Amino acid sequence: MNVAIVGVTGYSGTVLYSLLANHPEIEKINLYGHTDEGENGTVRYLDELLPQFHGEHVAIQAFDPAQIMADNQAVFFATSSGVSSQLAVPFAEAGFPVIDLSGDYRLDTKQYEQWYHKPAATTSALKKAAYSLADFYDTDAKYIANPGCYATATLLGLAPLVQQDLIDPDSIIVDAKSGTSGAGKKLSQITHFTEANDNLQLYKLDTHQHIPEIVQQLQVWNDKVQAIEFNTTLIPVTVGIMATIYAKPNPGQDQASLVKAFETTYADHPFIHVMDGEVPALKDAVGSNNCDLGVKYNPKTNTVMVVSVIDNLMKGAAGQAVQNFNHMFHYNETTGLPKFPAFS
């Protein structure tokens, strides 16, 4: 089948192209710019914009929804926030298959504008979209809102505890750390080498845009959850997220029962690895579509700690997008996805 990518030159788009180029069910990848590529006779090519794609002399065509739908069977939006909310409406209205890596269709209009500070997509288009954490895929929607990277790591770390009502819903604290690629290619002071190197920086305290989507999904699983304490730290690495999650278990829980909840929940999930009493390192997941979860209970403080590790550009973006694509088209969910870390 043929698929389209809108926004290939960003970090997530670059990884997405690499994955789709090796996907056995995909014959051709067509590339499209946001608005101006290909117009006025100017054509840019993938290997010119990204020299690491040697020999991939693929034109980045002008954005044209009708042409995209005519030439492809699905489209991926690997764009920054505020783009697909405006450009993807024709696809949503037509029921054309979309995997959207941006945050534009994860929240309702009011929450999106509050947290992203940009105009939201139309209400009718938003109603056609489904938020899909790929390891819990359960939708017939043709428009998939791919979760954010922090949200993915946090939700996978909390799912068994919240779904099975094993913790005090008011006790959730998340200390999440990410590499600099999570901020995208746009220049900013916090990701400047001089600022990021040999440094740790807390940022977006209580204001990170992934907070509402995390709470929104937790409330789908358990309506007792009202809010979480969630903070983010930029660390001097390129890729990877480590979310350290703390919560107070309900009476009667111990190490064995908590680990059993995780092992039961993820028994048939090939990308999720549960560790009993051990904790993963960042490199245990980087380069793969995996989420490694370390579960450890402290009886002295009655606190369960879950350490959730993912590659923010894979499981947190492009890899999960392909996993959602595989679900949508009824391929094996592991098709075209790396199951082992990079070991680099």
Protein Blocks (a to p, Z undefined) as FASTA:
>chain_A
ZZddehjlbmklmmmmmmmmmpmkbmbdcdddfklgopahiacdfklmmmmlghiaccdd
dddfklmmmmpcbdcddbdehilmmmmmmmmmnopacddfbfklmpcfklmmmmnopacd
dfklmmmpccddfklgccfbfbdcdddfklmmmmmmmmmmmmnopacfklcccdddddfk
lnojbdcfklgmklmgopacdehehkafklmmmmmmmmmmomkbmbdcdddddddbfbdc
dddddddddehiafklmmmmmmmmmmmgmkbccdehiacdfklmgopacdcddddddfkl
opacddddddfklmmmmmmmmmmmmmmnopafkgopafbdfkZZ
